[in-house]
Amino acid sequence: MRKQPVERLVAHDVRRALNLRLHSLTSTTICKRTLSRRFASMPESTLQTKAEGLASSVRTALGYWESNAASLSSKILTQYYAAIHFSIGAQIAGPNPAATLLDVQRHTENGHGLATLFSPGADFPKNLHIAALSTGHFHAFCNSASVDLSAVAFARRPRSWASLTEPERARLVCLSDLLRRIPELRPVIHPALAEMPLSFHVGHSSKNMALAFENTKRGMTRRGLGPATPSLPSFRPDPTSSATRTTYVDLYTGYGGAEDISLEFLRSLDLPITNWQQHVDEPSQETLYTGEFNHPAANYWHQYLPIYESSNTGSSLVLPVWGIDDMFLIHFMILYGLSIVVRYLPSLWFDIDRGPLDHVMALLEQYVAVVEDVLPKMAIEKITGARLKVSLPGSLSAPR
């Protein structure tokens, strides 16, 4: 398993620190040096061309991001167009030497790479469905990120719900299901949509320690070393091992409406954690679900799960969509769908803004606030290829 490089920032004002880091990437020289560290063997002329394109895309993205939009509709549009240009920068910053600003333009000329259509019998956002296309920017960006959309992408834009077969409809994803995957929205998903979240707060279960403790104690008893209290076992991985290990993972339910989560619901999802069992944590009286995760013993369990974290949520496991667990791509799809509503569906937007869908308005206001917090960090990580850790001065996670 290749170790991802880490970049650290220490700041009281995290948003300002991230903004300054993005502004540094508007410099062609800094972009060129960033790329040369990632791709040491890349020719000088290629580095120069890619650096110029990368700096340009970040400048354009910041032009949208820093527009100080006041209304929710304006924020949605500026966030979406900023996301487009951040993704263009990330594509240029990738290892493909042919990925230049001109090359990316060949795909953007064919459209966004996504499409929307409505289904009957449901309210927004459950009735708005998003389709992936086999041409356009989103498809090209996914290819650059090694995300294969061939199983779900449409060669032509779907024109209506009625024109699709059931297998084709299964290749779509509704906007509500995408919003349910945003970990920061977990507390408000059930009140706003009357549905369960599709992201889950997970952590290392105390059952691992209890079972290991009992196994150690039994082994000491067999060897005639009892009844002394055994030392706590080590959970360190064995890099030389080719064996697999089972780690127990807890799923926490302490957010709005999630007490309605059931074993049947968890078991119906295609999660990598299996054999769920429900129990009550005695100290907190909180309902927990504990499942088994089988993984190579060479590393820690969380190194084999796509765990997501941000300043607004704990360690989270997100149900993939189209095989995608990349939160940047999920935000891209959501912002695309919302931008379609804002740009082309004024009657629907009126219902959200002033009418019977005001509960959706409350959800979207929280959503754009989440995007304001998380998108800059995601963009920096996409462009630099490094995991970015931001710490407050004096905190335990700050470098000393």
KEZAFI-455289 format. One record per residue (C-alpha): residue in one letter; x, z, y. Coordinates in steps of 0.5 Angstrom, whole numbers, plus 2048, in hexadecimal, padded with zeros to 3 digits. Layout:
N
   doro    c1    c3    c2
      a     X     Z     Y
...
END
This chain:
400
   doro    c1    c3    c2
      m   800   800   800
      r   803   7FE   806
      k   803   803   80C
      q   800   801   812
      p   804   802   819
      v   802   808   81D
      e   802   808   825
      r   800   80E   829
      l   7FD   810   82F
      v   7FD   817   832
      a   7F8   817   838
      h   7F3   81C   83C
      d   7EF   816   83E
      v   7EE   812   837
      r   7EA   80C   83A
      r   7EF   80B   840
      a   7F5   80B   83B
      l   7F2   806   836
      n   7F0   802   83D
      l   7F7   802   83F
      r   7FA   800   838
      l   7F5   7FA   838
      h   7F8   7F8   83F
      s   7FF   7F8   83C
      l   7FD   7F3   838
      t   7FB   7EE   83D
      s   803   7ED   83E
      t   805   7E7   83A
      t   80C   7EB   83A
      i   809   7F1   837
      c   805   7ED   832
      k   80B   7E9   830
      r   80F   7EF   82E
      t   809   7F2   82A
      l   808   7EB   826
      s   80F   7EB   825
      r   80F   7F2   822
      r   80A   7F0   81D
      f   80C   7E9   81B
      a   814   7EA   81C
      s   815   7E3   819
      m   810   7DF   81D
      p   814   7D9   821
      e   815   7DB   829
      s   810   7D5   82B
      t   80B   7D7   827
      l   80B   7DF   829
      q   80B   7DC   831
      t   805   7D8   830
      k   801   7DD   82C
      a   803   7E3   831
      e   800   7DE   837
      g   7FA   7DD   833
      l   7F9   7E5   831
      a   7FB   7E7   838
      s   7F5   7E2   83B
      s   7F0   7E4   836
      v   7F1   7EC   838
      r   7F1   7EA   83F
      t   7EA   7E7   83E
      a   7E7   7EC   83A
      l   7E9   7F2   83F
      g   7E6   7ED   844
      y   7DF   7EE   840
      w   7E1   7F6   83E
      e   7E2   7F8   845
      s   7DC   7F5   849
      n   7D9   7FB   84A
      a   7D2   7F9   847
      a   7CD   7FE   849
      s   7C7   7FC   845
      l   7C6   7FC   83D
      s   7C5   7F4   83D
      s   7CB   7F3   841
      k   7CF   7F8   83D
      i   7CD   7F5   836
      l   7CF   7EE   839
      t   7D6   7F0   83C
      q   7D8   7F4   836
      y   7D6   7EE   831
      y   7DA   7E9   835
      a   7E0   7EE   836
      a   7E0   7EF   82E
      i   7E0   7E7   82D
      h   7E7   7E7   831
      f   7EA   7ED   82E
      s   7E8   7E9   827
      i   7EC   7E3   82A
      g   7F2   7E7   82C
      a   7F2   7EB   825
      q   7F1   7E4   822
      i   7F7   7E1   826
      a   7FB   7E7   824
      g   7FB   7E6   81D
      p   800   7E3   818
      n   7FD   7DC   818
      p   802   7D8   81D
      a   7FD   7D3   81E
      a   7F8   7D8   821
      t   7F9   7D7   828
      l   7F4   7D7   82E
      l   7F3   7CF   82D
      d   7F2   7D0   826
      v   7ED   7D6   827
      q   7E9   7D1   82C
      r   7E8   7CC   826
      h   7E4   7D1   823
      t   7E0   7D4   829
      e   7DE   7CD   82B
      n   7DA   7CD   825
      g   7D6   7D4   827
      h   7D6   7DB   826
      g   7D6   7DA   81E
      l   7CF   7DF   81E
      a   7C8   7DD   81E
      t   7C2   7E1   81F
      l   7BA   7E0   81C
      f   7B4   7E5   81C
      s   7B0   7E7   816
      p   7A9   7E9   816
      g   7A6   7EF   814
      a   7AB   7F4   818
      d   7AD   7F7   81F
      f   7B3   7F6   822
      p   7B9   7F7   820
      k   7B7   7F6   819
      n   7B4   7EF   81A
      l   7BA   7EC   81D
      h   7BF   7E9   818
      i   7C6   7E7   819
      a   7C9   7E1   815
      a   7D0   7DF   814
      l   7D2   7D8   815
      s   7D8   7D4   812
      t   7DA   7D2   818
      g   7DB   7D5   81F
      h   7DF   7DB   822
      f   7DD   7E0   81D
      h   7DE   7DC   817
      a   7E5   7DB   819
      f   7E7   7E2   81C
      c   7E4   7E5   815
      n   7E9   7E0   811
      s   7EF   7E2   816
      a   7ED   7E9   814
      s   7ED   7E7   80C
      v   7E5   7E8   80C
      d   7E2   7E3   807
      l   7DB   7E1   80A
      s   7DA   7DB   805
      a   7D5   7DF   801
      v   7D0   7E0   807
      a   7D2   7DB   80C
      f   7CD   7D5   80D
      a   7D0   7CE   80E
      r   7CA   7CD   813
      r   7C6   7D2   818
      p   7C0   7D4   815
      r   7BA   7D2   819
      s   7B4   7D7   817
      w   7B3   7DC   812
      a   7AE   7D8   80E
      s   7B3   7D3   80D
      l   7B7   7D7   809
      t   7B7   7D9   801
      e   7B8   7E0   7FF
      p   7BF   7DF   7FD
      e   7C0   7DD   804
      r   7BD   7E2   807
      a   7C1   7E7   803
      r   7C7   7E4   807
      l   7C4   7E7   80E
      v   7C5   7EE   811
      c   7C0   7F1   815
      l   7C2   7F4   81C
      s   7C0   7FB   81A
      d   7C4   7FB   814
      l   7CA   7FA   818
      l   7C8   7FF   81D
      r   7C7   804   817
      r   7CF   803   815
      i   7D1   806   81C
      p   7D4   80D   81A
      e   7D4   80F   821
      l   7CC   80E   821
      r   7CB   812   81B
      p   7C7   817   81F
      v   7C2   813   822
      i   7C1   80D   81D
      h   7BB   811   819
      p   7B8   813   81F
      a   7B8   80C   822
      l   7B7   808   81C
      a   7B4   80C   817
      e   7B9   80A   812
      m   7BF   80D   80F
      p   7C6   80C   812
      l   7CB   807   80E
      s   7D1   80B   810
      f   7D3   812   80D
      h   7D7   817   80F
      v   7DC   819   809
      g   7E1   81D   807
      h   7E6   820   802
      s   7E1   825   7FD
      s   7E3   82C   7FC
      k   7E1   82A   7F5
      n   7E8   827   7F4
      m   7EB   82E   7F6
      a   7E7   832   7F1
      l   7E7   82D   7EB
      a   7EF   82D   7EC
      f   7EF   835   7ED
      e   7EB   836   7E6
      n   7F0   831   7E3
      t   7F6   834   7E5
      k   7F3   83B   7E3
      r   7F1   838   7DC
      g   7F8   835   7DB
      m   7FB   83C   7DD
      t   7F7   840   7D8
      r   7F9   83B   7D2
      r   800   83C   7D4
      g   7FF   844   7D4
      l   800   844   7DB
      g   7FA   847   7DD
      p   7F6   84B   7E1
      a   7FB   84A   7E7
      t   7F7   846   7EC
      p   7FA   83F   7EC
      s   7FD   83B   7F2
      l   7F9   836   7F5
      p   7FA   82F   7F2
      s   7FD   829   7F6
      f   7F9   823   7F8
      r   7FF   81F   7FA
      p   7FF   818   7F7
      d   804   815   7F2
      p   807   80F   7F5
      t   80A   80D   7EE
      s   803   80E   7EA
      s   7FF   808   7E8
      a   7FA   80D   7E5
      t   7F3   80E   7E9
      r   7F0   814   7EC
      t   7E9   816   7ED
      t   7E8   81A   7F4
      y   7E1   81D   7F5
      v   7DF   81B   7FC
      d   7D9   81F   800
      l   7D4   81C   805
      y   7D2   820   80A
      t   7CA   820   80D
      g   7CB   823   813
      y   7C7   81E   818
      g   7C0   81C   81A
      g   7BC   81B   815
      a   7C1   81A   80F
      e   7BE   820   80B
      d   7BA   81B   808
      i   7C0   817   805
      s   7BE   817   7FE
      l   7C3   816   7F7
      e   7BE   810   7F6
      f   7C0   80D   7FD
      l   7C8   80E   7FC
      r   7C8   80C   7F5
      s   7C4   805   7F7
      l   7CA   804   7FC
      d   7D0   800   7FA
      l   7D5   805   7FC
      p   7DC   806   7F9
      i   7DA   80E   7F7
      t   7D6   80F   7F1
      n   7D2   814   7ED
      w   7CF   818   7F3
      q   7CD   81F   7F2
      q   7C9   823   7F7
      h   7CA   82A   7F8
      v   7CA   82F   7FE
      d   7D0   832   801
      e   7CF   83A   801
      p   7D3   83C   807
      s   7CF   837   80C
      q   7C9   835   808
      e   7CA   82E   809
      t   7C8   829   804
      l   7CE   825   801
      y   7CF   81F   7FD
      t   7D5   81F   7F8
      g   7D7   818   7F5
      e   7DD   816   7F1
      f   7E2   811   7F4
      n   7E7   80E   7EF
      h   7EE   80B   7F2
      p   7F5   80B   7F0
      a   7F9   811   7F0
      a   7FF   80E   7F4
      n   7FB   810   7FB
      y   7F6   814   7FE
      w   7EF   813   7FD
      h   7ED   811   804
      q   7F3   80C   804
      y   7EE   808   7FF
      l   7E8   808   803
      p   7E6   805   80A
      i   7E6   80B   80D
      y   7E4   80B   815
      e   7E5   810   81A
      s   7E4   810   822
      s   7E4   815   827
      n   7DC   816   826
      t   7DB   816   81F
      g   7DF   819   819
      s   7E2   816   813
      s   7DD   811   811
      l   7DB   80C   80B
      v   7D7   805   80D
      l   7D3   801   808
      p   7D6   7FA   809
      v   7D2   7F4   80B
      w   7D4   7ED   809
      g   7DA   7F1   806
      i   7DC   7F3   80D
      d   7DE   7FA   80E
      d   7E2   7F9   814
      m   7DE   7FC   81A
      f   7E1   7F7   81F
      l   7DD   7F2   81C
      i   7D7   7F6   81B
      h   7D7   7F7   822
      f   7D8   7F0   824
      m   7D2   7EE   820
      i   7CD   7F3   823
      l   7D0   7F1   82A
      y   7CE   7EA   828
      g   7C7   7EC   826
      l   7C6   7F0   82C
      s   7C9   7EB   831
      i   7C4   7E6   82E
      v   7BE   7EA   830
      v   7C1   7EB   837
      r   7C2   7E4   838
      y   7BC   7E0   835
      l   7B6   7E5   833
      p   7B4   7E8   83A
      s   7AD   7EA   837
      l   7B0   7EE   831
      w   7B5   7F1   836
      f   7B0   7F4   83A
      d   7AD   7F7   834
      i   7B3   7FB   833
      d   7B4   7FC   83B
      r   7AD   7FE   83D
      g   7A9   7FE   837
      p   7A7   800   830
      l   7AE   800   82E
      d   7B1   805   832
      h   7B4   809   82C
      v   7B8   803   82B
      m   7BA   803   832
      a   7BD   80A   831
      l   7C1   808   82B
      l   7C4   802   82F
      e   7C6   806   834
      q   7CA   80B   830
      y   7CD   805   82C
      v   7D0   802   832
      a   7D3   808   834
      v   7D6   808   82D
      v   7D9   801   82E
      e   7DC   804   835
      d   7E0   809   831
      v   7E2   805   82B
      l   7E3   7FE   82C
      p   7E9   7FE   830
      k   7ED   802   82B
      m   7EA   7FD   826
      a   7ED   7F7   82A
      i   7F4   7FA   82B
      e   7F4   7FC   823
      k   7F2   7F5   822
      i   7F7   7F2   826
      t   7FD   7F6   825
      g   7FC   7F7   81D
      a   7FE   7FE   81E
      r   7F9   804   81D
      l   7F8   808   824
      k   7F8   80F   824
      v   7F5   812   82B
      s   7F6   81A   82C
      l   7F5   81F   831
      p   7FB   822   834
      g   7FD   829   831
      s   7F8   827   82B
      l   7FB   828   824
      s   7FB   820   823
      a   7FF   81F   829
      p   806   81D   827
      r   80B   823   829
END
